[in-house]
Amino acid sequence: MKLSTLEKYFTGTIIEILEGSFSAKLFEFGILPGASFTLIGKAPFNGPVYIKVDDSLIALRKSEADCILVK
């Protein structure tokens, strides 16, 4: 399932990151296949998705979150 479709406080593992122009940026933030995360919040009206990976809090655009597959 896609990261953008999850509910608040969901904890899971990143399975795959689909190719996009921002893939390298995600890797720099520690968003890698196999990484554990917690979805902290979602802004209304298709706004950003906020996740915690390790000790980092990261805000992702919905378009970026659509490219991250999780379980």
LINSUL-V578022 format. One record per run of one state. SS is the DSSP state (H for helix, E for strand, C for the rest). FROM is the first residue (numbers start at 1). TO is the last residue. Records with the same first field share a line. If there is no record, write none. Layout:
SS=FROM-TO, FROM-TO
This chain:
C=1-1, 6-10, 18-22, 29-35, 43-48, 54-55, 61-61, 66-67, 71-71
E=2-2, 11-17, 36-42, 49-53, 56-60, 68-70
H=3-5, 23-28, 62-65
